[in-house]
């Protein structure tokens, strides 16, 4: 994740604070532009895996709905009989960044602190998909190719991971704030300048069930000479289960009871709004930083404050659930909400995914045939 990890609201800064941040911000911008230029001019070359790589990532910091899209893609490719492996860094874990952790390899799933909250969540949602966690995505990909064999990789949070070549580069934009006010960190939410949009082979715009300026979004893409197809998606609540037991609960059980909602997400307000749109009564809300490591003190304060606000049940996300299952919630029931990425028109994206795999296999086949002919 590039420095700094979050944008700073320019409106809250004094002139002196803005001046103090100006030089670090310019250093960050120079570093980003230089790195991009080194790869664009082939001075630095990405390393190639032998199997197709489908990268999914963001242009901005904060939650865009990237992880549900990674799940959607991996599930679809697996359903199409393609052995799929997810490569991910695993933010927030206690293990060193380069330590390799493999999920769904026939062994019991590790604690989230070793794998990261999102990888463990994905492993539970996708039991037939191996997930390899670690900073060196190329080394982990080679490990997967030689140890397990696979047909395709899904590179999670991979838009800026230029060290690894990809066959399809999918960029995720949040319809409600697609370009992070147009400024780079720390004064905006952009990880890279807007011209990085041109690297995208496909763009998925999430949260399109909300009010957004589609004309402006498309005009910015056109101004940046983006020729990639654009797909519109949204998130839907598809299930609810009890924390710990994972026993299914009816969605309607969220309606009519005062709820306390808590989460540690890139964009927690979206989750809260989704609950409110279901008709839930939110008596209490508590937001933690993304990838937050909960403590017993956090949970004790959360439970006390929620009860004081009249909440009769707590609600959280699957990403948070993997981190809080061992805590005592003082008799307050906790429900976990399951969401899924949905598309207005998914045929085009599915076709693009399959064509990417076929195209890579075709190139490998021609290369093998050529090598065989030369050997004779």
N, C-alpha and C positions, 0 to 999 in steps of 0.2 A: 504494500500500500504506500503510495507516495506521501512525502511529507508536505504539509501537516495533515493529520488524519481527518480534520473537519474544517469546514468553512467558518469564517467569522463574519457576523452581521456587521456590515460597514456602518449602519445607522447607530450602532451601540458604541462605536469607537470615537474617542476624542481625537482632535487633530494631532496631538502628540503621539497617541498610540498608532495612528495610521502612518505617521512619519517613521516611527520605530520599526514598523513591519514592512515598510516599503522596500528596503534593501533585501531582507530575506525573501520577500515575495519575488523580486526580480531575479535573485539567484536561482530560486526554484524554477521560474519560467525559463531562464536561460538553460538550465540543466535539462528540462523537458524538451525544449526545442532542439538542443544539440543532440540528445539521444535519438529523437525522431529522425533528424537529418542523417545521422550515422547509419541508421538502418535503411533509410530511403535511398541513400547513395551507395548502398551495399558495402560501405566500409566495414560495418558489422554485419555479419550474416547469421540468420537464424538457423538453428539445427533442425534436421529433418527426422521425423519418425517414419517408419515404413508403412504404417497404417494411417488412414485418414484422420485428421484432427479438425474437430469442429469447436471453435472458440466462442464463448459467450461472455460478454463483459459490458461494462458501463463506460460512459464518458465523464460522468459526474460521481462525486462521493455521495453517500447516503443510499437508502434503499430504493431500488427501481423495480424490484420484482424479478431480479436475475435468477435467484436460486429456484423458484418455482418453474422458470423456463428451462433451466438445466435438467430438472426432474422430468419435465414434459418431453424434452428431446431424448433423454436417455431411456425413458419408458417406451416411447414410440419406436426407437431403433431396436430395442430389445424385443418388443412385440413383433417386429419385422424380422426376427431371427438373426439379428446382428449382435455378436458378442461385444458388449459395450463396456468401456472402462472410463470412469470419471477421474480426471486429474485435478487436484485442488490443493491450495496452499494450506488451508486450515488455520484461519485467524483465531487468536484468543486461546490457543492451547498452551499447556505448560511445557510440552516437549520442544526441543530446539527446532528451529524452522526447517533444517535440512533432514531431521529425523524422519524416516519413512514409516508410515503406519498404513496397513492395508485393512480395509473393512470388507465384510462379506466374502472372506476367503475360506470359509468353513470353520473358522474359529469364533468363539464368543466375541461379541462387539465390545471394544474397550470403553473405558470411561470417556466422557466427552472431553475431559481435560487433556487427554492424550491425542485425541483426533480432531477436536474443534467441534463447536456446536452445529454448524451447518453440515459438515460431512457426516456426523452421526445421525442427524435428522434425515439426510438423504439415504443413508444406509438402511434405516428403518423403513423408509418409504419404498425403497428399491432393493429388496432382498436378493434379486438375481443379478445385480450390477455390482461389480467390484469398484471400490472407491479407494484411490491411493492418495494419501495426504503427504505433502512435503513441498518444500520450496523449489527443489530442482525437478521441475516437471519433465524435462527431457530424460534425465536419469530414471525417473519413475516410469516414464513411458517405455523406455528400453527394457526395464525390469519386467513390466507387464507383458511386453512382446515375447520375451525369452522364457518367462516363468509360466505364464498362464495362456498366452495366445489370445488374441482379440481381433475384432474386425474394425473397430472404430473407437477413437477417443473423443470424449467431451471435455474440453478445457474450461474449467470453471474460473470465472473472473479473469479471463485471458486476453482482454482487448489490449491491455498495456504490456502483456508478457511477450515482448517482441523477440525474446531469445528463442522461442519455439515457433517453427513454421506451422502455418495452419492452412487447411484446404478450404475452409469456410469460416468467415469472420462475421459473427452475429453481434450487432450492437443493440443494447437495450436502452430505450429512452422512456422516461416517465412522462406521460402526457401532461401531467399537471405542472411539471417543471423540467422540460427536456434539456435545457441548456444552462441551467444553474446561473442565471442572470448574465451569462456571457463572459464572466470573469474567471480567471484561474484562481486556484487556491493562493492565499488564504482569504481573499476578498470575495470570491465566488465559490462555486461548487465544481468547477471544471477541473478534471485531472490533467487535461491536455487542451491545446487550442482547438477551436472549432474545425480547423481544416483537417484534423484527425478523423473527422467523419468520413472522409474519402476512403479510408482503409476498410470501411464496412462493405461486406458482400451482401448483407441483408440487414434490415433494421426492424426490430420488433418494438412497437410503441405500446407500453403497458398502461393499465388504468384508464382505458378509453371509455369506460362506462361512466366516467366523471366528466364534468364540463371542462373542455379545453379548446384551445384555439388551433384547430387542425390546419387552417389556411396559413397561419404564421409558421407552424412547425414545418410544413411542406415547403414554404418559401425559403426558410433558412437552409433546408437541405438542398434546394435548387441553387441558392446563392453560393453554396460550398461545392457545387458541381458533384453532388452525390447522385450516382446513377443506380444505386442498389434498390431492390424492391423493398417496399415498406408493408409490414403486416401489423394489424391492429389487434390487440389482446386486452383481456381484463382478467381479474381474479374473482373466483367464486368460492363461497364457503360450501364445501362438499361433505363435511362431517364434523362431528364433535365426539370426543371421548374423555373418559375420566382419567385424571392424572394417576400414574402408577399402574393401575390395573389395565388401562387402555380399553376398558369396557365402553362400547358404543353408547352414545346418548343421542336423543332426538334433538334436532336443531331448535325445535319449538320450546325446548326446556330452557333456552336462553332468554325467552320472552316472558315478561310478567314478574320476574324476580330481580330485585336490585342487585346489580353486578359490580364487582370491583375488577378492573382490567389492569394488567401490568405486562410490560414487555421491554426487551432490550434490542431494539431494531434500528436500522438506518433511518426509517421513517415511521415511527410508532403511531403518529396521528392517523395515518391511513388505516391501520388495523382497528383503531378505536372507531373511526368513521364507518368501517365495514360493519362492525357490531351494531352501531346505532342505526345503520340502514336496514339491518335485519329486524329492527323493532325492539332491540334490547335497551333496557334502562340502565345507564351507566352512573352508578352512585359514587364511584370512586375511580380515579385514574392515577397510575404511577408509571413514569417513564424512566428507564435506565439507559446508560450509553450502550451503543451497539457492541455486541459480544461481551457484555458485562459478566463478570464472575460473581455470582450471588454468594452472599455470606449468610450465616444464621441470623446475624443482626439485621440484615436487609429484610429477611423474611419475617422476623418478629415485628419489625416496625411496619412492614407492609400489612400484615394481618391485623395489628392493632388499629392502624389508621383506617383500613377498609371496614372493620367492624364498627368503628366510631362513626363512619360515614353512612352506616346502615346497609352495607353490602352483605348479602346472604350467600354469595358464591363468588369465587375468583375465576377469572378467565384469562388465558394466556395463549401463546403461540406454540407450535411444535418445536420451533427453534429454542424457545425458552424452556420448554418442558424437559428437554434432555438434561438441563442443568439444575433443575429444582426438584426432581423426583425424590431425592433422599431427605428433603427437609420436612419438618413438622409444621403444618399450617394451622395448628390449634383447633382442629375440628371443623375448619372452614373448608367446604368442598371446593375442588379446583377442576375446571373443565378446560380442555385443550381443543382449540379450533383448527380444523384442517382446511387448507385452501388449495386451489388448483388453477393453473393457467388455462384460460379458454380463449378461443380465437373466433373472430367474426367470419374468417375464411381461412381454414387451415390447410386446404389441399395444396396451395402453392408452396407453403413452407415445407410440408412433408415431402413434396416432390423435389424441392431443392436439397433437402437432406439426403434423400436416396440417390439423387444424381451425383452428389458430391462423392459418395462412397463408390458408386459405379465408375465414375471418372478416374478416381485414384487407382482403383483396381485395374482399369484399362491401361493406365500409364505403366503400372508395375508389370503388367503382362507383356506389353510391348518391349519394355526394357529387358525382361527375362528372355524374351524371344530373340532380341537382338544379341544379347550376350551369348545365348546358345548357338546362334548362327555364327558368331565370330569364333567361338571355340572350335567349330568344325573347320 
